[in-house]
Amino acid sequence: MSTDQQTITPLESVSPKVVHRAVHKLQPELNFWQIFNMCFGFLGIQFGFALQNANVSRIFQTLGASIDDIPILWIAAPLTGLLVQPIIGYLSDNTWGRLGRRRPYFLIGAICTTLAIFVMPHSPTLWIAAGMLWIMDASINIAMEPFRAFVGDNLPPKQRTQGYAMQSFFIGIGAVVASALPYILSNFFNVANTAPAGEIADSVRYAFYFGGAVLFLSVAWTVISTKEYSPDELAAFHGNADAGADEQQHRTRTHKNYQFAAIVWIAVGALLTLAVWAQDLDKQLYILTLGIFAFGPLQLYCALRLGKSTPSQRSQLGIVFNVVDDLFHMPKAMHQLAIVQFFSWFALFAMWIYTTSAVTSYHFGSSDVLSKAYNDGADWVGVLFASYNGFSAIAALFIPLLAKRIGIKLTHTFNMFCGGFGLISFYFIKDPSLLWLPMIGVGIAWASILSVPYAMLSGALPPKKMGVYMGIFNFFIVIPQLLAASVLGLILNGLFDGQPIYALITGGVLMLCAGIAVLFVEQPNTQHTQA
């Protein structure tokens, strides 16, 4: 990383606000290969996620899990991210050592994830496999979370879209290759894809070995090849006077506010949980209602901590308090982007959950999981999913150019409309061989979802809290996932006679809503509209 920095000479005729900004140093731009190196670790992280997404259900079923058990076993993924990411973000914000600020967590997460990936396909029982999923997901989140803040730390505002788009490129490449690894090993290298009862096939085990090696080596490459700015350098780029004033000015939530909110959340959560039990509703709804209930005691803890302290001690009340307090004091742009994320990720989970059942029933005409038509359709969905990840890798290369031409908000609107109309078109395209066409739009939207909101968010965050707020931003990925898992089935059965094709239409409409919502996001700095 270049250390050459320019200083702006203040002018006597400008306003005090401009003079204050002028005494800061300009953050240097990085060249293509520096951005490539700092994002390369995401290739390995996506390898881990893709291997997990494509094969863990298969491992669970091999070890005796029923189809009805799999959703509950999979709840590890969103819940782990919900808990781990803001904590790691907070810790990395307050870390500085020989490896820097974020890189220690890259390395720790990569080591733990690699070990978990190696062990996972050797799980002798279902409960051990479920436990390994929790460990694997927690470890991946430790490595992944600081990468978002890493781009915000190391790149000046006008290059952040390019940085997050580079991460999207590696996500697309990693997803395509890792998802296809067992198939490649089986069909091109004659590795067995079957095994005796209770054992994992060699094609899956070797795919996990290869993926673990790729994950560790790619993250290690980023750790070795990329430097970080020290806290003093970051302060010189951004200044801490404004950030400190902002902290004091907006920390207005009192212990009484927390107490009252705690009572409300506990009461609402308890009543909703009781209603689910009394009406014998889908058990997935307990995830949502108990989550609402649990947020009550968490706020009660914050009330107790805050009630025993002075305002000047607020930042010293521990990780849990500070994460929750930061949640309630998010910048305005983050609130607005949360709405965009909610629509986007609800749409994505609708697609991920229901595409197989929609395509097999609507396009291949079978819901019988033992029929050839159903399995042909399910195989074709695997190809479609690989294709949208491939298209997203290509789209990621062009997003910075489009953002430079029309602005970052219009870029995301255009991309989300591509995805929305793509999902809706599943209803109108009858020939399944043409379903790869909508996946072009879905791939464009996927690349944009993984890059543009983070580029916009980074400009609205205080630099010293970049990590914790990027972790909190993950809430607006997890919450729509939990909500989708809880209510989509009820919506389909209640409104659409259980026909899964309408889940894709619902997802498409929500992507259009996300494209509209992003137009209302306020941006504090016009530099962020550039690539």
N, C-alpha and C positions, 0 to 999 in steps of 0.2 A: 504494500500500500504506500502510495506517495505521501511524503510528509511535507511537501511544499505547500505553503498556505499563504494567501494574500490577505492584506489588511486594508479595509476601506478607510480612507481618510475622511473624517467628519467635516461637514461644511457648516459655516457659521449661519447660513441663511435658512437651513432646514429646521423642521419642527423638533422639539425635544424628543418625541417618540422615535423619529428617524435617526437622530443623533445617537440615541441609546442603542439602536440596532446597528449603527455603523461601527461602533467600537468593537464589535465581534469579528472574529475571523471567518472568512468564507471556507466552508468545508470543501475540500478538493474533490473533483469528480474522479471516478475510477474508470479504467479502461475495460474493454470487453472481457479479457481473460481474468482480471481481478474479480469482476462480478461473477464470472463462470466459476471460479475457484470457491468463492464464498457461498455459492448456492449448490455446489456439486454434492454436498452431503445429503441434500434432500433426495437425491436419486436412491441412496441406500435406505433412507427412512421410508420412502414410498415402496421400496422392495419389501420391507418388513410388513407394512400395512397391506399390500396387495397379496402377499402370501397368506397372511392371516385371513383376509376377507374371502379369498378364493378357496381355502382348504380347511379352515378350522371346523366348519359345519360338517365337512366330510370326516374329519378326525373324530368329532363328537359322535356321529352316527356309527362309525366303525367301532367305537368303544361302548356302544349300547344305548346312546341317547335316542329318544323318540322324537318325531317331528315336533310334537307339542312342547318338548323341553327346550328346543334350540333357542327360541327367542329369549327365554329367561337366562340361559347360559351366555347369550351374546350381550346381555345388559352390562357386562363388564366394560365393554369398550366406551360407551358414552359416559358412564358414571366415573370411570377412571380419569378420563380427560377433564371432566367437570371438576374433580378434586385436585388433580395433579397440576394442571397447567397454570392456574393463577398462583399457586404456591411456588412453583419453580420460577415463574415470572418475577415474583416478589424477591425471591432469593437471588436471582441473577441480577436484578436491579441493584442489589446491595452487595455484590461480590466484586472484588478486584484482587487478582493475584498474578502469579507468573504466567499463567495461561490466559489471563484477561478476565473478561466479565461474563461472556456467554459460553466461551469454548470449554470451560471445565464441565459444564452440564452436557454439551455435545458428547464429550468423551465418556463421561460416566454413563449416560444413557445408552451410548453405542455399545459399550462393554456389556452392560446388563442385558440389553436387547439381544445381542449376539448369542450370549449364553442361553437365554430363554428360547431363542429360535432353534438352537441346536438340541435342546432338551425336549421341546414340544412334541416332535414326532415319535419320541420314545416313551410317551406317557403310558403307563401300564393300565391305568383305570380312568374312568370318566372324570372323577373328582380331581384327580391330579391334572388332567388336561384342562379342566375349567380353572384350576388355580394357576396353571402356567399361562393361560390367556390373560388373567389379571396381571400377572407379573410382566408378561410381554407388553401388554398395552400400557402399563404404568411406565415401563422403561422407554418405550417409543415416545411417549409424551414428554419424558424428561429430556430426551434428545431433540424432539421436534419443536417444543414451545419456544426456546430461545432463538430459533432460526428466524422467526418472524420479526422479533425485536432486533436481531442482528442486522437485518437489512436497514431498519430505521436508524440504527446507530451509525452504520458505516457509509451510507450513501446520502448525498445531499438531496433535498426534496425533489428536484426535477429528474433524478435518476431512479427514484424508488419504484415507479411503475415498471421500469425495465428490470429492476432487481426482483420484484415479486413475480413478474412474467417469466423470468428465468427459472424461478422455483417451480412455476406451473409447468414449464417445459420438462423439467426433470421428473415431476410427478407423473406426467403423461407417459414418458418413456419408461419409467420404473413400473408403472401399473401394467402396461402392455406386456413387457418382457416377463415380469414376475408372475402375472396371472397365467401366462402361457407355458411357464417352465415345466410343470408336470407333463403337459401334452407333448412338448418338444422332447423331453427326455424319453418318453414312452415311444413316440412315433419315429424319432430320428436317431435315437441312441439305444433303442431296444431295452430300455429299463422297464422292469415289470410294473404295471399299474394295478395289479391285484395282489392280494396277500391273504393268508389264512385268517379265519375269524378272530377278531380282537387285535389284529396287527395292522400297522400302517404300511401302505404300499411303498416299495422302494422309490418310485417316481416322486412321491410326495416327500419322503425323507431326504433324498438327494437335492430336491428343489430347496428345502429348508437349509441344508448345509450351504449350498451355493448362495442363497439369499443372505444368510448370516454373514458370510465372508464379504459379499458386496456391500452390505450395510456398514460393517466395521471399517473397511478400507476407504469407502467414499467419505464417511464422516471424518476419519483420520486425515484424509487429504485436505479437507476444509480446515481442520484444526492446525495442520502443519503449514499450509500455504497462505493462510489469511491472518492478518494482524488485526488487533482491535485498538481503537482510540482509548486513551486513558480518561478517567473522570475529568481531569483538568482540561484535556483537549476538547472533550464534549462540552464542557462548560464554556470554553472559549468560542465554540461554534454556535452554541444556542443561548448561552447566558443562563445564570440561575436566578437572577433577580426577579424576572417575570414569573418563573415557575414557583419560586417561594412565595411571592405575593399571591399568586393564584391559589396556592394551597391554603393559605390563611384566610383568604377572602371567601372561599366556597365551602369550607368545612363547617357547615352550619347545622348539621344534624345532631341533635342533643340526645342524651340518654332517655329522656321522656319520649322522644320520637321513636327510638328503638323499642322501648317498652310497649308503647301502644301498637306499633306494627307487629311485634311479636305475638301479642294477644290475638290480633286479627288473623295472622297467618296460621296460628295454632287452631283457632276456632274454625276457620274455613277448611283447613286440611282435615280436621277431625270430622266435620260434617260431611264432606265429600267422601271420605273413606267409609263412613257409616252408610252413606247412600249407596255406594258400590256394593257393600256387603249385603244391605237389606234388599236391594233389587237384583242381587246375584248377577251383576254385570261382568263383563270381560275382566279377567284377573289382571290383564295388562294395565288397566286403569289404576290399580294400586300403586304402580310406579309413579304416576302423576300425582295422585292425592297424597301419598306419603311424602313425596318430595316437597309439596306445598307445606305440609305439617312440619317437616324437618327444618324448614327455613325459619320457623318461629323460634325454637330454642336457640338457634344460631344468633338471631337478633337479640334475644334475651341475654345471651352471653356478652354481646357487644354493649348492651345497656349497662350491665354490671361493671364491665371494664371501664367504660367511659364515666360512669357515675363516681368512681373512686379516683379520678385523675383530674388534672388541670388541663386547660386548652393547650398549653405548651408541651404537655406530655403525650398528646394525641398520637404522634408518630412513633411512640415508643411502647405501644400497647400490644405488640406481638403480631405475628403473621396473620392469624385468623381475623383479628379485629381489622387490621389494615386492608386486607383483601375485601372484606364486607364493606368497610367504610369507603374504599375506592369504588366499589360497585355503585354505591348510592351517590357518588360525586363524579360520575362520568362526565366528560365534556359533552356539550350539546350535540356535536357532530357524531359522537359515538352512539348516543341515543337514536339518532336518525338512521345511522348505518345498521343499528340493531334490527330495525324494522325491515330493512333491505335483506339482511341475513336471514331473518325469520322466514320470509316468503321464499327465499332462494333455497334454503336447506330443507324446508318442509316439502318443497317440490322435488328436490333430489331424493329424499327418502321415500316419497311416494313412488318415484321411478324405480329405485333400487328394490323396494319391497314387492312391487306389483308387476314389473315388466314381464317376468317369466310367466306368471299366471295370465296376464293380459294377452301376450303373444300366442301362447299355446291354445287358449280358449277362443280368441277372436280371430286369429290368422290361421292357426293350424286345426281349429275345430275340435279340440279334445282337452278335457280336464282330467282324464284318466292317467295317473302317473305311470301306469304300467304299459300304456299304449305306445306304439312306435311314433304316432303323430305327436304326442306330448313330448317325448324325448327328443325328437327331431327339432321341435320348437324350442325346447330348453337349450339344446346345443347351439341353435342359431342365436339365442339371446346372449350366450357367452361370446359369440363372434361380434355381436352388436356392441356389447360393453367394451370389448377390446378396441373396437373401431372408434368409439367416441373418445377413448383415452388417447388413441393415436391422433385423431383430429385435434384434440386439445393441445397436444404437444406442438403441432404445426401452428395453431391459432395463437399460442403464447408468443411466437416469434413476431407476430404482426400487431399484437395489442399495443405495445409502446408506440409504434408508428401511427396507428389510428388515434391514440390518445393525443399525440402531438398535433395531429391534424384537426380534430374536432373537439378535443377536450376530454377529460377523463370521465365525467359524468355521462355525456352523450355516448361515449364508447361503451360504458357498462349497460346503458339502456339498449343500445343496438344489439349487444351480445346477448342480453337476457331475452330480448324479443326473438332472436334466432333460436334460442333454446325453447322458449315458450311455444312458438309456432311449430317447432320440431316435434315436441311431445303431443300437441293437439293433433298433428297430422297423422299420428298412429291410427286414429279413428277413421281417417279418410283413405289411407293407403291399404288396399285389400291384398295386394301381392306381397307376401313376406320377403321375397327376394329384393324388394325395393326399400325395405325398412332401414337400410344403411344410410339412405339419404337424410332422414330426420336426424340421424346421429351426427351429421356434420354440424347442425345447429346446436345440438346438445353438447358436443365437444367444444364449440366456441363458447357457449355459456359456462361450461365447467372450467375452462381456462380462465375466464374472466372472474368467476366466483373465487377462485384460488389466488387471485392477484389484485384486482382493482380495489375491492373494499379495504384491503390491508394498506395499499398505497395511499388511499384517501384518509384512512384512520391515522396513519403514522404522522401526518401533518397536523393533527388535532391534539396529539398527546404531549404532555410534558416529558422531555427526554429522559429525566431521571425515573419515570414510571412507565417507560415503554414496555418493559417485560410484563409487569403485573396487568396492565391494561390489555395487552395482547392475549394474556391468559384469560382474563375476564371476558374478552370478546368471544372466546370459545363457548361461553355459556349460550350464545345465540346461534350456535351450531347444535349443541346438545339438546337444548330445550325443545326446538322444533322436532328433533329426532324422537324424543320421548313422547311428545304430543302426537306425532304421526303414528308411532307404534300403538298409542293408546286409543286414538279416535278414528283413524282412517277406516278400520274395519266396520265400526258403527255407522260411519257416514255412507259407506258403500252399501251396506245392508239396508239402511234406512231410506236412502234416497235413490239408489241405482240398482236395486234388486241383486246386489252382490256381484255385479259385473265389473271385473277389475280394469277393463279398458277405460272406465270413467275415472279411475285413480290417475291415469296418465293425463287425461284431459284436465283434471283438477290441478295436477302438477304444472301443466302448461299455463293455465290461467294464473297460478301463483307466481310463475316466473315473469309473466307480463306485469303483474303487480310490483314485483321487485324492480323491474326496469323503470316503472313509473316512479316508484318511491325514491330511487336514487337521485332523481332530479331535484328533490327537495332537501338534499343534504347540503348544509352550509359548510363551506371550506374557508378556513381562516387565512389561507395563503394561496395566492394565485399560482405560485410556483408548482403546486401539486397537480395542476391540470396538465402539466407537461410530462412527457415520457422521460 
